[in-house]
Amino acid sequence: MTKPIRQSLTERRTEELRMTIARKAAEIFVSDGDTSATVERIAEAAGIATRTFYRHFPVKEDVVRPLFRHSSQLVIRALREAPCEGDLIEVLVGVWMSALEEETVGPSERRFLAVMAASPQYRLRWMEVDEELSEAVAEFLGKRLGWGERPLERSLPAYLVVQATRHVFMRWITSDSGQDVADLLREAFRMVLDGVRTVAAARASSG
């Protein structure tokens, strides 16, 4: 995979400030149970001026992007470190579970995700960051499964895997069943990859 670009000190400080603002916003959203807090209130909690907020986030809804992007980067790193052998579904479950464990997703984080899921504008930011993750998943799956470079063959399975993970997390945070998230991921990945393999086998036999 492509090596990450090294950030300058200024870029790192900018990212740290953006993350600080994002975390303060998340704390307020969780405390309120919704996303109605004003930019002024978020800026005050973060110890910055309102104009500084808008310098980093053109609209209020963008404030959650750093949080979702951080989660995405954890998954990408886990993909890079994932074993080249072993059951693919179990490897993928391990990738997402390691990212969850590193983030220490507890009750507060689950409430935050529930608030995000309940708001179309904020849910859209979650989806947009997931789209960025799809390329890393496509590269990983391509190496593991030996798929070609046809656009649909390369992109669709990765897209389905990423969408499946978000669907699982949405169900996990809104359900009272207590079902283990790893089991939900395992079930979702099996549905996606079994379907992809069936189509690939049918194409191979007909070709």
C-alpha positions as CSV (number, residue, x, y, z in Angstrom):
1,M,0.0,0.0,0.0
2,T,1.0,3.6,-0.5
3,K,3.0,5.0,2.5
4,P,1.4,7.8,4.3
5,I,2.7,11.3,3.6
6,R,4.7,12.7,6.6
7,Q,3.0,15.9,7.9
8,S,4.8,19.1,8.8
9,L,4.7,20.5,12.4
10,T,2.2,23.1,11.3
11,E,0.0,20.4,9.7
12,R,0.1,18.3,12.8
13,R,-0.8,21.2,15.0
14,T,-3.7,22.1,12.7
15,E,-5.0,18.5,12.9
16,E,-4.6,18.5,16.7
17,L,-6.7,21.7,16.9
18,R,-9.3,20.3,14.6
19,M,-9.5,17.1,16.7
20,T,-9.8,19.1,19.9
21,I,-12.7,21.1,18.5
22,A,-14.4,17.9,17.2
23,R,-14.1,16.2,20.5
24,K,-15.6,19.2,22.4
25,A,-18.5,19.2,19.9
26,A,-19.0,15.5,20.4
27,E,-19.1,15.9,24.2
28,I,-21.7,18.6,23.8
29,F,-23.8,16.5,21.4
30,V,-23.7,13.5,23.7
31,S,-24.6,15.6,26.7
32,D,-27.5,17.3,24.9
33,G,-28.6,14.1,23.1
34,D,-28.8,16.0,19.8
35,T,-26.8,18.3,17.5
36,S,-28.6,21.5,18.2
37,A,-25.6,23.2,19.9
38,T,-24.5,26.4,18.2
39,V,-21.1,27.0,16.7
40,E,-20.6,29.7,19.3
41,R,-21.1,27.2,22.2
42,I,-18.8,24.7,20.6
43,A,-16.1,27.3,20.0
44,E,-16.4,28.5,23.6
45,A,-16.0,25.0,24.9
46,A,-12.9,24.5,22.7
47,G,-11.4,27.8,23.9
48,I,-11.3,29.4,20.4
49,A,-13.0,32.2,18.6
50,T,-16.0,31.6,16.4
51,R,-14.1,32.8,13.3
52,T,-11.4,30.2,14.1
53,F,-14.0,27.5,14.1
54,Y,-15.2,28.5,10.6
55,R,-11.6,28.7,9.4
56,H,-11.4,24.9,10.0
57,F,-15.0,23.9,9.4
58,P,-16.9,25.8,6.8
59,V,-20.2,24.5,8.2
60,K,-21.0,23.2,11.6
61,E,-21.8,19.7,10.4
62,D,-18.2,19.3,9.2
63,V,-16.9,19.4,12.8
64,V,-17.4,15.6,13.2
65,R,-15.2,14.8,10.2
66,P,-11.9,14.5,12.2
67,L,-13.5,11.9,14.5
68,F,-14.7,9.7,11.6
69,R,-11.4,10.2,9.7
70,H,-9.4,9.2,12.8
71,S,-11.5,5.9,13.0
72,S,-10.9,5.4,9.3
73,Q,-7.2,5.8,9.6
74,L,-7.1,3.2,12.4
75,V,-8.8,0.7,10.1
76,I,-6.4,1.5,7.3
77,R,-3.4,1.0,9.6
78,A,-4.9,-2.3,10.7
79,L,-5.4,-3.4,7.1
80,R,-1.7,-2.7,6.4
81,E,-0.7,-4.8,9.4
82,A,-3.2,-7.6,8.7
83,P,-1.8,-11.1,8.0
84,C,-1.5,-12.2,4.4
85,E,-2.9,-15.6,5.2
86,G,-5.8,-17.0,7.1
87,D,-9.5,-16.9,6.8
88,L,-10.4,-13.6,5.1
89,I,-13.6,-13.0,7.0
90,E,-11.8,-13.5,10.3
91,V,-9.0,-11.2,9.2
92,L,-11.5,-8.5,8.3
93,V,-13.3,-8.9,11.6
94,G,-10.0,-8.6,13.4
95,V,-9.1,-5.4,11.5
96,W,-12.3,-3.6,12.6
97,M,-12.2,-5.0,16.1
98,S,-8.6,-3.8,16.6
99,A,-9.7,-0.3,15.5
100,L,-12.6,-0.4,17.9
101,E,-10.4,-1.6,20.8
102,E,-7.8,1.1,20.1
103,E,-10.5,3.8,20.2
104,T,-12.0,2.3,23.4
105,V,-15.6,2.5,22.2
106,G,-17.6,2.7,25.4
107,P,-21.1,4.0,26.3
108,S,-20.3,7.6,25.5
109,E,-18.9,6.8,22.1
110,R,-21.9,4.7,21.3
111,R,-24.2,7.5,22.3
112,F,-22.3,9.8,20.0
113,L,-22.7,7.4,17.1
114,A,-26.4,7.1,17.9
115,V,-26.8,10.9,17.7
116,M,-24.9,10.9,14.4
117,A,-27.1,8.1,13.1
118,A,-30.2,10.1,14.0
119,S,-29.2,13.2,12.0
120,P,-29.2,13.0,8.2
121,Q,-26.6,15.8,7.8
122,Y,-24.2,14.3,10.3
123,R,-24.8,10.7,9.0
124,L,-23.8,12.0,5.6
125,R,-20.4,13.1,7.0
126,W,-19.9,9.6,8.3
127,M,-20.8,8.1,4.9
128,E,-18.4,10.5,3.1
129,V,-15.5,9.4,5.2
130,D,-16.4,5.8,4.7
131,E,-16.1,6.4,1.0
132,E,-12.5,7.4,1.5
133,L,-11.9,4.1,3.3
134,S,-13.1,2.1,0.3
135,E,-9.9,2.5,-1.7
136,A,-7.8,1.0,1.1
137,V,-10.2,-1.9,1.4
138,A,-10.2,-2.4,-2.4
139,E,-6.4,-2.6,-2.4
140,F,-6.4,-5.1,0.5
141,L,-9.1,-7.3,-1.0
142,G,-7.4,-7.2,-4.4
143,K,-4.2,-8.6,-3.0
144,R,-5.9,-11.2,-0.9
145,L,-8.3,-12.5,-3.6
146,G,-6.3,-11.8,-6.8
147,W,-9.0,-9.8,-8.4
148,G,-8.3,-7.9,-11.6
149,E,-8.3,-4.2,-12.2
150,R,-11.8,-3.9,-13.9
151,P,-13.4,-0.9,-12.2
152,L,-16.5,-2.8,-11.0
153,E,-14.6,-5.8,-9.9
154,R,-12.1,-3.7,-7.9
155,S,-14.5,-1.2,-6.3
156,L,-17.8,-2.9,-5.7
157,P,-16.7,-5.5,-3.2
158,A,-14.8,-2.9,-1.1
159,Y,-17.8,-0.6,-1.2
160,L,-20.0,-3.4,0.0
161,V,-17.6,-4.3,2.8
162,V,-17.4,-0.7,4.0
163,Q,-21.2,-0.2,3.8
164,A,-21.7,-3.4,5.7
165,T,-19.6,-2.3,8.6
166,R,-21.5,1.0,8.9
167,H,-24.8,-1.0,8.8
168,V,-23.5,-3.2,11.5
169,F,-22.4,-0.3,13.7
170,M,-25.8,1.4,13.2
171,R,-27.6,-1.7,14.3
172,W,-25.2,-2.3,17.2
173,I,-25.6,1.2,18.6
174,T,-29.4,1.3,18.2
175,S,-30.2,-2.3,19.3
176,D,-30.9,-3.6,22.8
177,S,-30.2,-7.2,21.8
178,G,-26.6,-7.1,23.2
179,Q,-25.4,-9.1,20.3
180,D,-21.6,-9.0,20.0
181,V,-20.4,-6.6,17.4
182,A,-17.7,-9.1,16.2
183,D,-20.5,-11.6,15.4
184,L,-22.5,-9.0,13.5
185,L,-19.4,-8.1,11.5
186,R,-18.7,-11.7,10.8
187,E,-22.2,-12.3,9.6
188,A,-22.2,-9.2,7.4
189,F,-18.8,-9.9,5.8
190,R,-19.8,-13.5,5.1
191,M,-22.9,-12.3,3.2
192,V,-20.9,-9.8,1.1
193,L,-17.9,-12.0,0.3
194,D,-19.9,-15.2,-0.3
195,G,-22.0,-13.3,-2.8
196,V,-18.9,-11.8,-4.5
197,R,-17.3,-15.2,-4.7
198,T,-20.4,-16.8,-6.2
199,V,-20.5,-14.2,-9.0
200,A,-16.8,-14.6,-9.7
201,A,-17.1,-18.4,-9.9
202,A,-20.1,-18.1,-12.2
203,R,-18.2,-15.7,-14.5
204,A,-15.1,-18.0,-14.5
205,S,-17.1,-21.1,-15.4
206,S,-18.9,-19.3,-18.2
207,G,-15.8,-17.8,-19.6
